[in-house]
Amino acid sequence: ASSSINDVEHRLIELLNLFNSKTCQLVLGAGAVKLGKNKTISAKILAITCRCLQFIKITLPKIKAHFDQLK
């Protein structure tokens, strides 16, 4: 059971790293504009990105607490 928990934790870290990388690239680096996906990085896109970060900030401690109980 411990190895499967470690695997899930590792995959969650990979997912968060991917989100961070893509967000930086597409939003902060204006990659979405360069790819022609958006004309500009609008306030709406920034707000959606902010909400995603808020969701992660709220849920991550709860996920960590859950895994800590399983160990």
Beta strands, then each sheet from edge to edge (+ up, - down):
end
